[in-house]
């Protein structure tokens, strides 16, 4: 699960870095989609939950919120890629 999370973060950061230039917009789009997919799958399926109750009071740890970071990075990168494509299309 940690590998999936790290892969999603790496894809999100790569997509974010590549989305600001016009040279690698195709790769940025692919990485943004991978980051969004990883984040969504992590929040839905690849997470674990641990809970403990002691003397009537309990607490719970759920790892699905860690996958919110790749999901947000992917969405922001996707928006930036679409913005750059639109900007380059109107410039020509």
N, C-alpha and C positions, 0 to 999 in steps of 0.2 A: 504494500500500500504506500509506503514511503517513496518507493521508486516512481510510482504513478504520480504522486503529488509533486515530486521534484521534476519529473518530465513535464508536467503541466506548467509549473513555474518557469522552467527554461523556455518552453515554447511561447509562453506569454511575454517574457522579457525579450526574446528574439523578435517576436512579432512587433512589439512596441518599438524596438530600436530600428527595425527595418521599415516601419510604416511612415517614418518621417522623411525618408528619401524617395526619389522616384525610380531608383535603379532596381530595387528588390521588392516591388509591391506584390508581385505574384507569390514570392516566398513568404512575405508577411501575411498575405491572405491565408496561405496554407497553415502557417504556424498559429494564426489567430483562431482558425477553425479547430485545430488540434487542441489548443488551450481551452476553448469553450467546451469542446467535447469531453476533455479530461475533467474539467471542473464540474460539468453536469453529471457525468458518470460517477465521479467521486462523491458528490452530494447525494446521489440517489442509491448507489450500489456498493461502492468501495470503501465505505466508512465503517468504523467500529464504535461501539458504545460500551462504556463500563460504568456501572452504578454500584453504589455501596450504601447500605443503611446501617447505622449504628445508633442504638438506643432511641429509635424513633425519628431521628433526623438523618436525611440522606443527601447525597450529591451524585452528580452524573457528569461523565466526561464523554463528549461525542466529537469524533474527529471530522464530521462532515463540514464543519465550519472552516476548517483549514482549506478546503477546496473552493472556498469563495474567492480566494486570491487569484488562482488561475482563471476562474470564470470572469472576474472583473477585468483582469489584464487582457483577456481575449476579446471581450466586448469593446473595451476602449481601443484596442488595436484595430479591430474590425471597423469601427467608426472612423478612425484615422485613415485607414486604407481607402475606404469609400470616399472620404473627403479629398484625399490626394488624387484619386482617379477622377473625381468630378472636377477638381481644380485643373488638372492637366488636360482634361477633355475640353474645357472652356478656354484654355489658353491657346489651343491650336486653331 
